[in-house]
Amino acid sequence: MKVWNTECRIYIILGLSILLILSTDILVFNSLLDIPATRSIVLNGVKEDSKVYHDAPIPVIDGIDSDIISVYNHCTLHLNASRSYSRNGDIVKFVWQVNSDGFFYGKTLDLKIDEKIDGISVDKLPIIYVLLTVVDEKGFAGAKEILIRVLPDRLYLSKGELSIKKENDMERVALHPLSGTTLTYMLPESMDFPPCRIKLNMAIRRDIISKIFRVELYGLTGEGDSVKIGEKKYFLIRWGDVEAYGEIEKNSRFKGFQIRIKGFSLKKIEIDYSNSYIEFSAQT
């Protein structure tokens, strides 16, 4: 009987202890709902007290409304946070963190993109991490982070595919005067292309009795549709490289590109892939 009473007391004490812990946690949690917390943010080695508040300032970067964006290599990305706002007063501090390269201060940041790209599959593309922190006049802070995927600004043509490296190769194709000649170059997987200017350059060797009238460039979607991007017409006999210019006017997802050539030649033309490419440049 004594043993049973002892066990009962132990269970009762444990039960009361658990109830006491739970009630304490609930009181603390409720108090946190009413009282703004304070945390320390370390910026450039300087410890500053900034408050995390349910009415925290809202960081806004012009033209960026998603957490992941794509840009072309060797461009300058202009980031403008001047439209950030707070209900607690004016924004008095703008702090940018880029990867582990340190901190930059100011409403705007010109980020020069110059990354090494090892492949054109999505998992091999470089990613740049950017964190924007804004602090208002009452010391409240808000933060926004974005990931920048860096796309190659030049893709070289190869036999049936696209590559970031030039191929020292040739291909002979016939020009069909009535139906035209269509050449298709595919990516390893579909890729998102932001708006840009685009240039096609093809190094072509052809017979003296030949003529190219028009070169057109199309983007190919994953569903098999083609979207016209650019073209160039030729009125005089032209030797050497042929070109076409155009624009990707809106964010587009392409699986590859297609080149359509209108012209004639008594012999097959030769495409020199060592100097045949599609070039992308950011719109200004």
Backbone as CSV, one residue per row, in Angstrom:
resi,resn,N_x,N_y,N_z,CA_x,CA_y,CA_z,C_x,C_y,C_z
1,MET,0.832,-1.212,0.000,0.000,0.000,0.000,0.859,1.252,0.000
2,LYS,1.983,1.175,0.787,2.886,2.320,0.836,3.511,2.577,-0.529
3,VAL,3.838,1.469,-1.185,4.450,1.611,-2.518,3.498,2.315,-3.468
4,TRP,2.210,1.901,-3.414,1.231,2.506,-4.319,1.071,3.990,-4.027
5,ASN,1.011,4.368,-2.732,0.872,5.774,-2.348,2.075,6.592,-2.799
6,THR,3.244,5.988,-2.685,4.462,6.696,-3.121,4.434,6.954,-4.618
7,GLU,4.034,5.931,-5.397,3.949,6.094,-6.848,2.908,7.144,-7.220
8,CYS,1.792,7.140,-6.496,0.752,8.144,-6.773,1.276,9.550,-6.548
9,ARG,1.997,9.726,-5.456,2.545,11.055,-5.172,3.505,11.503,-6.279
10,ILE,4.336,10.538,-6.710,5.297,10.882,-7.780,4.563,11.320,-9.043
11,TYR,3.513,10.554,-9.437,2.756,10.895,-10.645,2.051,12.243,-10.502
12,ILE,1.527,12.503,-9.294,0.835,13.782,-9.060,1.812,14.946,-9.169
13,ILE,3.001,14.771,-8.565,4.015,15.839,-8.627,4.450,16.087,-10.069
14,LEU,4.681,14.981,-10.831,5.063,15.134,-12.241,3.971,15.844,-13.032
15,GLY,2.717,15.475,-12.771,1.612,16.105,-13.487,1.512,17.582,-13.200
16,LEU,1.657,17.960,-11.931,1.608,19.381,-11.579,2.772,20.148,-12.201
17,SER,3.942,19.506,-12.263,5.112,20.157,-12.870,4.880,20.443,-14.343
18,ILE,4.303,19.449,-15.045,4.021,19.633,-16.481,3.018,20.759,-16.688
19,LEU,1.954,20.785,-15.849,0.960,21.860,-15.966,1.578,23.222,-15.711
20,LEU,2.497,23.296,-14.753,3.157,24.561,-14.442,4.008,25.037,-15.612
21,ILE,4.744,24.091,-16.239,5.589,24.451,-17.393,4.734,24.937,-18.551
22,LEU,3.630,24.209,-18.838,2.758,24.596,-19.944,2.132,25.955,-19.711
23,SER,1.674,26.201,-18.488,1.042,27.497,-18.199,2.039,28.631,-18.334
24,THR,3.295,28.377,-17.934,4.337,29.408,-18.068,4.604,29.719,-19.531
25,ASP,4.695,28.653,-20.378,4.941,28.855,-21.810,3.818,29.639,-22.453
26,ILE,2.580,29.342,-22.060,1.437,30.046,-22.648,1.466,31.519,-22.285
27,LEU,1.791,31.828,-21.026,1.870,33.226,-20.599,2.957,33.969,-21.358
28,VAL,4.115,33.314,-21.513,5.217,33.952,-22.248,4.828,34.180,-23.693
29,PHE,4.184,33.170,-24.335,3.777,33.297,-25.733,2.801,34.447,-25.914
30,ASN,1.798,34.545,-25.004,0.822,35.629,-25.102,1.485,36.988,-24.927
31,SER,2.463,37.057,-24.050,3.133,38.339,-23.840,3.916,38.752,-25.068
32,LEU,4.446,37.764,-25.800,5.208,38.088,-27.010,4.313,38.642,-28.101
33,LEU,3.028,38.276,-28.082,2.110,38.794,-29.089,1.872,40.281,-28.911
34,ASP,1.996,40.787,-27.700,1.697,42.182,-27.408,2.927,43.070,-27.353
35,ILE,4.095,42.487,-27.137,5.305,43.286,-26.967,6.240,43.040,-28.136
36,PRO,6.641,44.094,-28.899,7.589,43.893,-29.995,8.918,43.386,-29.466
37,ALA,9.465,42.371,-30.152,10.753,41.814,-29.739,11.877,42.652,-30.312
38,THR,13.067,42.445,-29.786,14.242,43.155,-30.279,15.335,42.148,-30.594
39,ARG,15.994,42.307,-31.739,17.110,41.428,-32.072,18.278,42.280,-32.523
40,SER,19.455,41.727,-32.499,20.656,42.432,-32.935,21.000,42.003,-34.350
41,ILE,21.208,42.973,-35.228,21.610,42.697,-36.601,23.041,43.176,-36.773
42,VAL,23.901,42.302,-37.247,25.299,42.668,-37.437,25.489,43.091,-38.885
43,LEU,25.817,44.334,-39.116,26.003,44.881,-40.447,27.423,45.398,-40.570
44,ASN,28.177,44.755,-41.451,29.547,45.192,-41.713,30.364,45.272,-40.424
45,GLY,30.137,44.303,-39.537,30.920,44.251,-38.312,30.417,45.155,-37.211
46,VAL,29.386,45.965,-37.480,28.849,46.884,-36.464,27.538,46.318,-35.947
47,LYS,27.450,46.140,-34.648,26.249,45.577,-34.042,25.233,46.686,-33.787
48,GLU,24.053,46.530,-34.386,23.034,47.550,-34.241,21.763,46.904,-33.706
49,ASP,21.077,47.600,-32.803,19.815,47.090,-32.273,18.680,47.529,-33.186
50,SER,18.019,46.557,-33.839,16.881,46.838,-34.698,15.725,45.957,-34.266
51,LYS,14.520,46.493,-34.263,13.365,45.777,-33.741,12.638,45.040,-34.859
52,VAL,12.259,43.810,-34.559,11.431,43.034,-35.471,9.987,43.207,-35.010
53,TYR,9.151,43.802,-35.855,7.824,44.246,-35.425,6.798,43.701,-36.403
54,HIS,5.587,43.501,-35.910,4.554,42.994,-36.807,4.221,44.014,-37.885
55,ASP,4.589,45.278,-37.700,4.382,46.325,-38.693,5.727,46.734,-39.286
56,ALA,6.572,45.762,-39.586,7.926,46.036,-40.068,7.883,46.737,-41.420
57,PRO,8.909,47.520,-41.760,8.965,48.161,-43.075,9.001,47.131,-44.197
58,ILE,8.528,47.537,-45.359,8.429,46.639,-46.513,9.508,46.996,-47.531
59,PRO,10.492,46.131,-47.750,11.499,46.391,-48.781,10.897,46.140,-50.167
60,VAL,11.125,47.054,-51.095,10.635,46.926,-52.471,11.803,47.185,-53.419
61,ILE,12.029,46.269,-54.355,13.051,46.452,-55.387,12.334,46.601,-56.717
62,ASP,12.510,47.735,-57.379,11.804,48.026,-58.627,11.993,46.905,-59.646
63,GLY,10.872,46.473,-60.238,10.925,45.500,-61.319,11.117,44.062,-60.881
64,ILE,11.248,43.822,-59.577,11.470,42.452,-59.093,10.323,42.080,-58.161
65,ASP,9.494,41.133,-58.598,8.345,40.735,-57.792,8.373,39.250,-57.443
66,SER,9.520,38.597,-57.641,9.652,37.187,-57.275,10.968,36.986,-56.536
67,ASP,11.123,35.812,-55.950,12.323,35.534,-55.160,13.493,35.054,-56.012
68,ILE,13.203,34.597,-57.236,14.255,34.113,-58.135,14.110,34.826,-59.472
69,ILE,15.183,35.445,-59.947,15.172,36.095,-61.254,16.346,35.568,-62.077
70,SER,16.265,35.762,-63.388,17.345,35.359,-64.287,17.896,36.583,-65.001
71,VAL,19.212,36.662,-65.128,19.864,37.747,-65.859,20.955,37.137,-66.735
72,TYR,21.419,37.930,-67.715,22.475,37.465,-68.607,23.840,37.864,-68.063
73,ASN,24.796,36.994,-68.285,26.153,37.259,-67.821,26.722,38.513,-68.493
74,HIS,27.666,39.141,-67.830,28.375,40.333,-68.320,27.441,41.524,-68.524
75,CYS,26.415,41.621,-67.681,25.551,42.802,-67.704,25.671,43.501,-66.351
76,THR,25.109,44.704,-66.257,25.041,45.422,-64.984,23.582,45.489,-64.556
77,LEU,23.276,44.912,-63.408,21.912,44.875,-62.892,21.710,46.051,-61.942
78,HIS,20.772,46.930,-62.284,20.494,48.117,-61.470,19.372,47.784,-60.492
79,LEU,19.699,47.759,-59.212,18.720,47.471,-58.162,18.352,48.768,-57.452
80,ASN,17.060,49.083,-57.427,16.578,50.342,-56.855,15.535,50.038,-55.783
81,ALA,15.853,50.402,-54.542,14.949,50.123,-53.415,14.289,51.385,-52.875
82,SER,14.273,52.456,-53.662,13.778,53.744,-53.164,12.281,53.721,-52.856
83,ARG,11.540,52.769,-53.403,10.095,52.707,-53.138,9.758,51.878,-51.897
84,SER,10.768,51.430,-51.166,10.511,50.743,-49.893,9.788,51.700,-48.940
85,TYR,8.944,51.177,-48.074,8.134,52.056,-47.224,7.905,51.426,-45.844
86,SER,7.434,52.263,-44.917,7.123,51.815,-43.558,6.004,52.672,-42.992
87,ARG,5.132,52.070,-42.207,4.066,52.814,-41.536,4.592,53.551,-40.309
88,ASN,5.803,53.227,-39.918,6.369,53.819,-38.705,7.172,55.087,-38.972
89,GLY,7.321,55.464,-40.236,8.117,56.637,-40.571,8.985,56.381,-41.788
90,ASP,9.898,57.299,-42.050,10.755,57.197,-43.226,11.772,56.070,-43.075
91,ILE,12.175,55.523,-44.232,13.285,54.568,-44.252,14.580,55.374,-44.167
92,VAL,15.415,55.051,-43.193,16.637,55.830,-42.976,17.899,55.047,-43.326
93,LYS,17.757,53.749,-43.568,18.957,52.966,-43.884,18.609,51.852,-44.870
94,PHE,19.443,51.723,-45.901,19.324,50.654,-46.880,20.651,49.894,-46.878
95,VAL,20.596,48.603,-46.644,21.817,47.796,-46.589,21.656,46.590,-47.513
96,TRP,22.623,46.419,-48.429,22.624,45.294,-49.362,23.748,44.331,-48.986
97,GLN,23.422,43.059,-48.977,24.448,42.025,-48.822,24.443,41.164,-50.075
98,VAL,25.625,40.984,-50.694,25.751,40.193,-51.917,26.693,39.026,-51.645
99,ASN,26.145,37.811,-51.685,26.921,36.614,-51.342,27.678,36.869,-50.043
100,SER,28.964,36.615,-50.060,29.791,36.902,-48.879,30.763,38.038,-49.170
101,ASP,30.376,38.909,-50.117,31.275,39.985,-50.551,31.187,41.226,-49.674
102,GLY,30.452,41.170,-48.577,30.356,42.333,-47.703,29.029,43.046,-47.856
103,PHE,28.982,44.285,-47.362,27.752,45.059,-47.311,27.915,46.365,-48.077
104,PHE,26.807,46.807,-48.699,26.787,48.041,-49.472,25.591,48.862,-48.999
105,TYR,25.788,50.183,-48.920,24.772,51.061,-48.354,24.224,52.001,-49.430
106,GLY,22.940,52.297,-49.347,22.318,53.232,-50.266,21.034,52.671,-50.843
107,LYS,20.233,53.564,-51.438,18.953,53.154,-52.010,19.124,52.296,-53.254
108,THR,20.238,52.480,-53.981,20.450,51.749,-55.228,21.761,50.976,-55.170
109,LEU,21.819,49.949,-56.012,23.034,49.144,-56.125,23.188,48.716,-57.574
110,ASP,24.320,49.051,-58.185,24.637,48.577,-59.530,25.508,47.333,-59.393
111,LEU,24.915,46.201,-59.727,25.581,44.912,-59.539,26.119,44.425,-60.881
112,LYS,27.438,44.394,-61.014,28.069,43.919,-62.248,28.148,42.398,-62.227
113,ILE,27.534,41.790,-63.221,27.467,40.331,-63.298,28.615,39.822,-64.165
114,ASP,29.473,39.046,-63.580,30.604,38.457,-64.314,30.940,37.122,-63.652
115,GLU,30.258,36.075,-64.091,30.380,34.765,-63.460,30.956,33.736,-64.435
116,LYS,31.618,32.752,-63.889,32.086,31.624,-64.687,30.949,30.618,-64.817
117,ILE,30.629,30.264,-66.051,29.530,29.334,-66.307,30.109,28.041,-66.871
118,ASP,29.835,26.940,-66.192,30.418,25.649,-66.575,29.509,24.821,-67.470
119,GLY,28.239,25.159,-67.527,27.309,24.393,-68.354,25.999,25.134,-68.485
120,ILE,25.132,24.650,-69.391,23.875,25.362,-69.623,22.671,24.617,-69.055
121,SER,22.881,23.508,-68.362,21.768,22.910,-67.626,21.513,23.765,-66.387
122,VAL,20.259,23.810,-65.955,19.855,24.737,-64.895,20.663,24.528,-63.620
123,ASP,20.986,23.274,-63.291,21.697,23.012,-62.040,23.160,23.432,-62.084
124,LYS,23.667,23.794,-63.266,25.060,24.240,-63.381,25.191,25.760,-63.501
125,LEU,24.067,26.459,-63.579,24.117,27.911,-63.719,24.451,28.555,-62.374
126,PRO,25.298,29.590,-62.373,25.661,30.261,-61.114,24.449,30.954,-60.482
127,ILE,24.451,31.012,-59.144,23.411,31.693,-58.384,24.067,32.756,-57.505
128,ILE,23.537,33.987,-57.562,24.007,35.077,-56.707,22.924,35.365,-55.666
129,TYR,23.335,35.434,-54.408,22.401,35.706,-53.307,22.471,37.182,-52.933
130,VAL,21.309,37.844,-52.869,21.228,39.257,-52.486,20.208,39.403,-51.357
131,LEU,20.619,40.083,-50.286,19.726,40.380,-49.166,19.656,41.892,-48.983
132,LEU,18.442,42.440,-49.051,18.214,43.864,-48.795,17.558,44.014,-47.427
133,THR,18.162,44.824,-46.560,17.585,45.149,-45.254,17.319,46.648,-45.198
134,VAL,16.098,47.023,-44.832,15.757,48.438,-44.675,15.376,48.687,-43.216
135,VAL,15.770,49.853,-42.698,15.501,50.226,-41.305,14.800,51.580,-41.303
136,ASP,13.680,51.683,-40.560,12.966,52.961,-40.521,13.452,53.815,-39.346
137,GLU,12.872,55.009,-39.225,13.364,55.976,-38.237,13.099,55.551,-36.793
138,LYS,12.218,54.576,-36.597,11.983,54.067,-35.248,12.844,52.848,-34.921
139,GLY,13.671,52.451,-35.874,14.569,51.325,-35.626,14.028,49.974,-36.017
140,PHE,12.826,49.935,-36.617,12.279,48.662,-37.057,12.909,48.270,-38.393
141,ALA,13.139,46.962,-38.586,13.831,46.480,-39.784,12.966,45.490,-40.551
142,GLY,13.099,45.531,-41.876,12.461,44.547,-42.747,13.474,44.076,-43.769
143,ALA,13.340,42.847,-44.235,14.339,42.280,-45.140,13.680,41.572,-46.314
144,LYS,14.392,41.567,-47.433,13.946,40.857,-48.638,15.164,40.196,-49.265
145,GLU,15.044,38.929,-49.621,16.151,38.241,-50.265,15.726,37.752,-51.643
146,ILE,16.670,37.797,-52.583,16.428,37.296,-53.930,17.612,36.443,-54.362
147,LEU,17.327,35.499,-55.237,18.358,34.676,-55.858,18.423,35.044,-57.332
148,ILE,19.624,35.310,-57.825,19.824,35.725,-59.215,20.501,34.587,-59.967
149,ARG,19.780,34.000,-60.915,20.350,32.940,-61.751,21.015,33.585,-62.966
150,VAL,22.272,33.253,-63.205,23.046,33.890,-64.272,23.033,33.001,-65.515
151,LEU,22.507,33.547,-66.620,22.438,32.826,-67.889,23.617,33.208,-68.777
152,PRO,24.057,32.305,-69.648,25.118,32.666,-70.596,24.634,33.742,-71.560
153,ASP,25.502,34.691,-71.888,25.129,35.743,-72.838,25.482,35.363,-74.274
154,ARG,26.040,34.174,-74.454,26.316,33.681,-75.806,26.210,32.160,-75.815
155,LEU,25.455,31.637,-76.785,25.343,30.200,-76.997,25.854,29.879,-78.392
156,TYR,26.786,28.955,-78.483,27.355,28.577,-79.776,26.517,27.473,-80.416
157,LEU,26.384,27.570,-81.739,25.680,26.538,-82.487,26.596,25.339,-82.687
158,SER,26.004,24.168,-82.599,26.693,22.929,-82.912,25.711,22.082,-83.710
159,LYS,26.069,20.879,-84.070,25.162,20.055,-84.858,23.949,19.666,-84.027
160,GLY,22.846,20.370,-84.251,21.600,20.035,-83.591,21.474,20.492,-82.156
161,GLU,22.496,21.177,-81.613,22.420,21.575,-80.212,23.125,22.900,-79.980
162,LEU,22.986,23.400,-78.756,23.616,24.653,-78.346,24.615,24.364,-77.238
163,SER,25.702,25.154,-77.207,26.759,24.916,-76.230,27.341,26.249,-75.783
164,ILE,27.952,26.278,-74.585,28.638,27.492,-74.144,30.057,27.548,-74.697
165,LYS,30.498,26.462,-75.322,31.837,26.419,-75.909,31.726,26.278,-77.418
166,LYS,32.591,26.990,-78.128,32.566,26.907,-79.582,33.091,25.551,-80.047
167,GLU,32.499,25.068,-81.122,32.903,23.793,-81.701,33.646,24.047,-83.009
168,ASN,34.827,23.472,-83.139,35.574,23.578,-84.393,35.084,22.493,-85.343
169,ASP,33.896,22.749,-85.876,33.241,21.738,-86.697,32.524,22.422,-87.855
170,MET,32.241,21.647,-88.888,31.534,22.148,-90.067,30.324,21.256,-90.325
171,GLU,29.321,21.834,-90.962,28.165,21.054,-91.401,27.735,21.549,-92.775
172,ARG,27.472,20.596,-93.670,27.038,20.938,-95.025,25.534,20.725,-95.125
173,VAL,24.832,21.755,-95.593,23.375,21.668,-95.741,22.978,22.217,-97.104
174,ALA,21.866,21.706,-97.609,21.352,22.155,-98.902,20.349,23.279,-98.691
175,LEU,20.371,24.250,-99.603,19.375,25.321,-99.592,18.243,24.943,-100.540
176,HIS,17.024,24.904,-100.025,15.853,24.564,-100.836,15.154,25.855,-101.250
177,PRO,15.175,26.200,-102.533,14.666,27.509,-102.965,13.169,27.709,-102.717
178,LEU,12.378,26.647,-102.723,10.936,26.802,-102.557,10.518,26.704,-101.088
179,SER,10.874,25.626,-100.446,10.428,25.402,-99.066,11.325,26.064,-98.033
180,GLY,12.553,26.405,-98.422,13.497,26.957,-97.463,14.195,25.849,-96.677
181,THR,15.200,26.229,-95.924,15.977,25.275,-95.126,15.806,25.604,-93.645
182,THR,15.475,24.595,-92.858,15.252,24.785,-91.424,16.311,24.031,-90.629
183,LEU,16.974,24.742,-89.724,17.989,24.147,-88.851,17.531,24.321,-87.406
184,THR,17.603,23.255,-86.623,17.118,23.277,-85.245,18.263,22.986,-84.282
185,TYR,18.330,23.788,-83.214,19.384,23.645,-82.203,18.721,23.625,-80.829
186,MET,18.921,22.530,-80.094,18.200,22.311,-78.843,19.091,22.513,-77.619
187,LEU,18.447,22.903,-76.511,19.092,22.994,-75.202,18.941,21.658,-74.469
188,PRO,19.793,21.383,-73.469,19.635,20.148,-72.699,18.282,20.066,-71.994
189,GLU,17.753,21.218,-71.589,16.448,21.290,-70.939,15.876,22.684,-71.153
190,SER,14.589,22.830,-70.948,13.951,24.135,-71.133,14.560,25.161,-70.185
191,MET,14.671,26.404,-70.673,15.305,27.462,-69.891,14.466,28.734,-69.987
192,ASP,14.427,29.491,-68.882,13.703,30.764,-68.856,14.608,31.884,-69.356
193,PHE,14.114,32.634,-70.334,14.864,33.748,-70.904,14.141,35.058,-70.592
194,PRO,14.768,35.973,-69.854,14.167,37.288,-69.625,14.245,38.134,-70.894
195,PRO,13.498,39.242,-70.965,13.545,40.104,-72.147,14.970,40.545,-72.470
196,CYS,15.288,40.587,-73.757,16.649,40.962,-74.170,16.665,41.260,-75.660
197,ARG,17.762,41.878,-76.086,18.066,41.979,-77.509,18.835,40.724,-77.902
198,ILE,18.680,40.313,-79.145,19.289,39.055,-79.556,19.927,39.209,-80.935
199,LYS,21.051,38.536,-81.114,21.759,38.575,-82.393,22.159,37.157,-82.775
200,LEU,21.859,36.794,-84.012,22.314,35.527,-84.578,23.440,35.798,-85.551
201,ASN,24.521,35.064,-85.419,25.629,35.146,-86.373,25.938,33.743,-86.873
202,MET,25.922,33.580,-88.198,26.265,32.291,-88.804,27.379,32.493,-89.818
203,ALA,28.471,31.759,-89.616,29.584,31.797,-90.565,29.307,30.760,-91.651
204,ILE,29.036,31.250,-92.859,28.622,30.359,-93.951,29.589,30.486,-95.124
205,ARG,29.998,29.355,-95.639,30.776,29.309,-96.878,29.869,28.734,-97.956
206,ARG,29.809,29.408,-99.097,28.920,28.925,-100.139,29.517,29.163,-101.514
207,ASP,28.890,28.524,-102.489,29.352,28.582,-103.870,29.100,29.970,-104.447
208,ILE,29.859,30.303,-105.484,29.713,31.621,-106.107,28.318,31.808,-106.700
209,ILE,27.715,30.702,-107.165,26.358,30.799,-107.707,25.381,30.431,-106.585
210,SER,25.140,31.369,-105.716,24.235,31.141,-104.590,23.698,32.484,-104.114
211,LYS,22.585,32.432,-103.415,21.962,33.660,-102.928,21.151,33.341,-101.676
212,ILE,21.317,34.161,-100.648,20.488,34.066,-99.450,19.582,35.291,-99.411
213,PHE,18.278,35.053,-99.330,17.314,36.149,-99.338,16.913,36.589,-97.922
214,ARG,16.752,35.617,-97.025,16.243,35.958,-95.700,16.694,34.913,-94.676
215,VAL,17.002,35.409,-93.480,17.337,34.531,-92.350,16.396,34.882,-91.199
216,GLU,15.720,33.881,-90.635,14.776,34.090,-89.538,15.191,33.253,-88.328
217,LEU,14.958,33.805,-87.139,15.274,33.109,-85.896,13.996,32.926,-85.080
218,TYR,13.771,31.700,-84.602,12.591,31.364,-83.813,13.014,30.708,-82.497
219,GLY,12.231,30.952,-81.444,12.384,30.222,-80.191,11.398,29.073,-80.158
220,LEU,11.821,27.921,-79.645,10.975,26.734,-79.593,10.537,26.478,-78.155
221,THR,9.240,26.366,-77.945,8.714,26.101,-76.610,8.712,24.595,-76.347
222,GLY,8.504,24.237,-75.082,8.450,22.825,-74.719,7.257,22.113,-75.315
223,GLU,6.226,22.879,-75.723,5.029,22.286,-76.330,5.176,22.114,-77.836
224,GLY,6.319,22.522,-78.382,6.559,22.360,-79.810,6.183,23.561,-80.655
225,ASP,5.726,24.642,-80.026,5.388,25.850,-80.781,6.649,26.655,-81.073
226,SER,6.583,27.476,-82.110,7.709,28.344,-82.463,7.286,29.802,-82.349
227,VAL,8.170,30.615,-81.781,7.914,32.042,-81.582,8.974,32.819,-82.351
228,LYS,8.529,33.651,-83.285,9.489,34.407,-84.087,10.163,35.477,-83.241
229,ILE,11.493,35.509,-83.309,12.273,36.450,-82.508,12.900,37.534,-83.365
230,GLY,13.426,37.164,-84.523,14.101,38.161,-85.357,14.321,37.658,-86.771
231,GLU,14.733,38.568,-87.641,15.025,38.206,-89.025,15.891,39.284,-89.667
232,LYS,16.447,38.937,-90.819,17.143,39.918,-91.641,17.009,39.504,-93.095
233,LYS,16.704,40.501,-93.938,16.574,40.256,-95.369,17.832,40.738,-96.081
234,TYR,18.190,40.010,-97.136,19.375,40.356,-97.930,18.944,40.599,-99.371
235,PHE,19.375,41.758,-99.910,19.000,42.121,-101.271,20.172,42.010,-102.233
236,LEU,21.376,42.051,-101.712,22.561,41.928,-102.545,23.300,40.648,-102.181
237,ILE,24.106,40.173,-103.127,24.907,38.984,-102.845,25.864,39.299,-101.705
238,ARG,25.876,38.435,-100.691,26.691,38.682,-99.514,27.566,37.466,-99.249
239,TRP,28.833,37.738,-98.994,29.769,36.669,-98.682,30.097,36.700,-97.200
240,GLY,30.506,35.568,-96.680,30.898,35.530,-95.272,29.714,35.291,-94.353
241,ASP,29.757,35.913,-93.176,28.747,35.663,-92.146,27.401,36.270,-92.525
242,VAL,26.334,35.612,-92.086,24.992,36.186,-92.186,24.484,36.405,-90.765
243,GLU,23.609,37.394,-90.620,23.152,37.787,-89.294,21.639,37.954,-89.280
244,ALA,21.090,37.937,-88.080,19.686,38.281,-87.864,19.583,38.915,-86.485
245,TYR,18.699,39.910,-86.371,18.554,40.645,-85.112,17.092,40.616,-84.670
246,GLY,16.880,40.689,-83.366,15.521,40.718,-82.858,15.492,40.916,-81.359
247,GLU,14.351,40.603,-80.751,14.168,40.780,-79.313,13.324,39.649,-78.744
248,ILE,13.651,39.254,-77.533,12.726,38.474,-76.718,11.977,39.510,-75.887
249,GLU,10.712,39.737,-76.213,9.986,40.882,-75.671,9.458,40.663,-74.257
250,LYS,9.262,39.423,-73.861,8.756,39.135,-72.512,9.409,37.854,-71.997
251,ASN,9.265,37.611,-70.709,9.830,36.390,-70.133,9.303,35.177,-70.893
252,SER,10.226,34.363,-71.400,9.847,33.229,-72.246,10.618,31.989,-71.819
253,ARG,10.001,30.857,-72.016,10.636,29.577,-71.701,10.831,28.802,-72.998
254,PHE,12.093,28.587,-73.374,12.412,27.933,-74.637,13.192,26.645,-74.396
255,LYS,12.941,25.693,-75.290,13.673,24.425,-75.278,14.803,24.435,-76.303
256,GLY,14.738,25.379,-77.229,15.762,25.475,-78.264,15.452,26.622,-79.207
257,PHE,16.233,26.711,-80.287,16.047,27.762,-81.287,16.069,27.141,-82.678
258,GLN,15.382,27.823,-83.587,15.277,27.339,-84.959,15.668,28.455,-85.919
259,ILE,16.449,28.100,-86.931,16.893,29.062,-87.945,16.324,28.632,-89.291
260,ARG,15.656,29.557,-89.954,15.077,29.277,-91.272,15.758,30.172,-92.300
261,ILE,16.275,29.533,-93.332,17.030,30.246,-94.367,16.300,30.102,-95.691
262,LYS,16.056,31.236,-96.353,15.485,31.237,-97.703,16.578,31.659,-98.684
263,GLY,16.768,30.836,-99.715,17.787,31.143,-100.709,17.997,29.955,-101.627
264,PHE,19.030,30.024,-102.457,19.340,28.892,-103.341,20.850,28.797,-103.511
265,SER,21.293,27.604,-103.852,22.707,27.366,-104.113,22.832,26.089,-104.936
266,LEU,23.734,26.113,-105.928,23.940,24.921,-106.742,24.579,23.802,-105.927
267,LYS,25.396,24.171,-104.975,26.032,23.194,-104.099,25.595,23.446,-102.661
268,LYS,25.851,22.475,-101.821,25.533,22.647,-100.403,26.399,23.739,-99.789
269,ILE,25.803,24.507,-98.886,26.580,25.509,-98.161,27.234,24.852,-96.941
270,GLU,28.290,25.462,-96.446,28.984,24.941,-95.271,28.827,25.924,-94.110
271,ILE,28.402,25.420,-92.970,28.281,26.243,-91.763,29.498,25.994,-90.885
272,ASP,30.227,27.065,-90.601,31.403,26.986,-89.740,30.957,27.266,-88.302
273,TYR,30.907,26.219,-87.488,30.379,26.369,-86.132,31.353,27.047,-85.169
274,SER,32.582,27.251,-85.582,33.532,27.929,-84.688,33.205,29.410,-84.528
275,ASN,32.386,29.949,-85.436,32.009,31.364,-85.341,30.518,31.556,-85.618
276,SER,29.721,30.595,-85.170,28.270,30.676,-85.328,27.638,30.634,-83.937
277,TYR,26.864,31.654,-83.606,26.382,31.774,-82.231,25.109,32.617,-82.167
278,ILE,24.440,32.520,-81.008,23.327,33.405,-80.659,23.769,34.206,-79.445
279,GLU,23.653,35.528,-79.542,24.141,36.416,-78.483,22.964,37.142,-77.837
280,PHE,22.986,37.238,-76.504,21.918,37.879,-75.742,22.481,39.087,-75.000
281,SER,21.780,40.204,-75.056,22.208,41.393,-74.307,20.991,42.016,-73.639
282,ALA,21.168,42.424,-72.391,20.052,42.946,-71.605,19.500,44.215,-72.230
283,GLN,18.180,44.379,-72.161,17.549,45.600,-72.645,17.852,46.737,-71.685
284,THR,18.095,47.930,-72.232,18.396,49.096,-71.395,17.176,49.992,-71.291
